[in-house]
Amino acid sequence: MKMVKPIFLSANYGIILAMNCLMNRKVLLVALLFMICLQTSAQAIFSPMKDAVKAGDANELAKYLNTSIDLNLEGEVSTYSKAQAEFVLRDFFKKHTPNDFNIVHTGSSKGGLQFAIGKYQSGADNYNVLMRVREVDKAFLIHEMSFTKE
């Protein structure tokens, strides 16, 4: 039969555990602050776009459109120039006057594209909205937008 020797922990072991705990808390705090900064950045990017959609203001929203934009309006998908997209969005907002619009989620892809998912309310109709933006000359511009009826 083998004899098992008791293992005695040194006083340093407690110090090491305490240091590891502090390091884990620091890493967690840094990660949390990083996430807050990303969220704040996404809110800053999408805030003027959100305000324009909420107001149903195609002219204001056009300021944030890329030169070419893919629009999906209730299943009708087309690629438009900035000027054409403004006209199409103006028509959409006239037909579906906004009661409310809120962004419920923001994020980014591995390639650095930012996106926002929102809820658009018009009368009794509700739409899921997806906006994907790309950085162009230090400005974030919408290159894809979708209004899908629930």
C-alpha positions as semicolon CSV with decimal commas, in nm:
position;residue;x (nm);y (nm);z (nm)
1;M;0,000;0,000;0,000
2;K;0,130;0,344;-0,093
3;M;0,153;0,614;0,164
4;V;0,017;0,950;0,059
5;K;0,216;1,239;0,193
6;P;0,011;1,532;0,310
7;I;0,059;1,843;0,104
8;F;0,114;2,159;0,303
9;L;0,036;2,482;0,128
10;S;0,277;2,761;0,179
11;A;0,175;3,108;0,288
12;N;0,270;3,224;-0,061
13;Y;-0,008;3,015;-0,211
14;G;-0,271;3,238;-0,047
15;I;-0,099;3,546;-0,184
16;I;-0,089;3,391;-0,532
17;L;-0,462;3,312;-0,514
18;A;-0,540;3,666;-0,404
19;M;-0,330;3,811;-0,687
20;N;-0,500;3,586;-0,944
21;C;-0,839;3,697;-0,813
22;L;-0,739;4,064;-0,845
23;M;-0,601;4,007;-1,196
24;N;-0,924;3,835;-1,302
25;R;-1,123;4,129;-1,166
26;K;-0,901;4,375;-1,352
27;V;-0,940;4,182;-1,676
28;L;-1,316;4,169;-1,623
29;L;-1,327;4,544;-1,550
30;V;-1,122;4,626;-1,862
31;A;-1,346;4,400;-2,075
32;L;-1,658;4,565;-1,930
33;L;-1,524;4,915;-1,999
34;F;-1,433;4,809;-2,354
35;M;-1,787;4,681;-2,413
36;I;-1,936;5,006;-2,280
37;C;-1,711;5,207;-2,513
38;L;-1,817;4,995;-2,811
39;Q;-2,184;5,038;-2,723
40;T;-2,141;5,413;-2,683
41;S;-1,960;5,426;-3,017
42;A;-2,241;5,234;-3,189
43;Q;-2,501;5,465;-3,034
44;A;-2,310;5,767;-3,164
45;I;-2,292;5,616;-3,513
46;F;-2,662;5,529;-3,537
47;S;-2,819;5,812;-3,334
48;P;-2,867;6,063;-3,622
49;M;-2,988;5,784;-3,852
50;K;-3,235;5,669;-3,587
51;D;-3,366;6,024;-3,544
52;A;-3,418;6,064;-3,919
53;V;-3,609;5,734;-3,947
54;K;-3,816;5,815;-3,638
55;A;-3,913;6,149;-3,795
56;G;-3,978;5,989;-4,136
57;D;-3,734;6,239;-4,284
58;A;-3,589;6,090;-4,604
59;N;-3,396;6,409;-4,678
60;E;-3,214;6,393;-4,343
61;L;-3,159;6,017;-4,374
62;A;-3,006;6,068;-4,720
63;K;-2,715;6,249;-4,553
64;Y;-2,611;5,909;-4,414
65;L;-2,660;5,702;-4,731
66;N;-2,366;5,564;-4,926
67;T;-2,344;5,647;-5,298
68;S;-2,512;5,313;-5,367
69;I;-2,753;5,140;-5,127
70;D;-2,934;4,807;-5,120
71;L;-3,293;4,864;-5,002
72;N;-3,537;4,594;-4,899
73;L;-3,882;4,740;-4,851
74;E;-4,135;4,471;-4,764
75;G;-3,958;4,211;-4,978
76;E;-3,884;4,438;-5,274
77;V;-3,505;4,434;-5,295
78;S;-3,319;4,674;-5,524
79;T;-2,995;4,865;-5,545
80;Y;-3,036;5,241;-5,574
81;S;-2,819;5,546;-5,608
82;K;-2,826;5,784;-5,313
83;A;-3,074;6,017;-5,490
84;Q;-3,302;5,730;-5,595
85;A;-3,294;5,580;-5,245
86;E;-3,397;5,914;-5,095
87;F;-3,698;5,927;-5,329
88;V;-3,796;5,563;-5,255
89;L;-3,760;5,616;-4,878
90;R;-3,965;5,938;-4,895
91;D;-4,243;5,741;-5,066
92;F;-4,217;5,462;-4,805
93;F;-4,240;5,712;-4,517
94;K;-4,546;5,878;-4,679
95;K;-4,723;5,542;-4,711
96;H;-4,607;5,417;-4,370
97;T;-4,585;5,725;-4,150
98;P;-4,374;5,645;-3,844
99;N;-4,533;5,632;-3,500
100;D;-4,209;5,519;-3,340
101;F;-3,866;5,380;-3,417
102;N;-3,616;5,236;-3,171
103;I;-3,288;5,055;-3,213
104;V;-3,292;4,737;-3,008
105;H;-2,949;4,595;-3,093
106;T;-2,619;4,710;-3,241
107;G;-2,307;4,518;-3,329
108;S;-2,026;4,469;-3,573
109;S;-1,900;4,194;-3,798
110;K;-1,548;4,056;-3,809
111;G;-1,484;4,272;-4,113
112;G;-1,566;4,587;-3,916
113;L;-1,911;4,651;-4,061
114;Q;-2,147;4,805;-3,807
115;F;-2,514;4,711;-3,795
116;A;-2,826;4,810;-3,607
117;I;-3,153;4,624;-3,567
118;G;-3,461;4,826;-3,486
119;K;-3,838;4,824;-3,456
120;Y;-4,039;5,062;-3,675
121;Q;-4,406;5,122;-3,597
122;S;-4,651;5,270;-3,845
123;G;-5,018;5,262;-3,759
124;A;-5,104;4,900;-3,680
125;D;-4,801;4,773;-3,876
126;N;-4,466;4,679;-3,723
127;Y;-4,143;4,639;-3,916
128;N;-3,805;4,492;-3,831
129;V;-3,536;4,726;-3,957
130;L;-3,177;4,636;-4,038
131;M;-2,918;4,904;-4,114
132;R;-2,565;4,808;-4,214
133;V;-2,309;5,083;-4,232
134;R;-1,959;5,104;-4,369
135;E;-1,690;5,359;-4,289
136;V;-1,620;5,579;-4,591
137;D;-1,374;5,867;-4,559
138;K;-1,404;5,869;-4,177
139;A;-1,786;5,879;-4,192
140;F;-2,024;5,588;-4,137
141;L;-2,270;5,555;-4,427
142;I;-2,562;5,318;-4,475
143;H;-2,498;5,070;-4,755
144;E;-2,787;4,836;-4,678
145;M;-3,128;4,899;-4,524
146;S;-3,422;4,668;-4,480
147;F;-3,782;4,717;-4,362
148;T;-3,945;4,377;-4,314
149;K;-4,307;4,361;-4,201
150;E;-4,367;4,141;-3,896
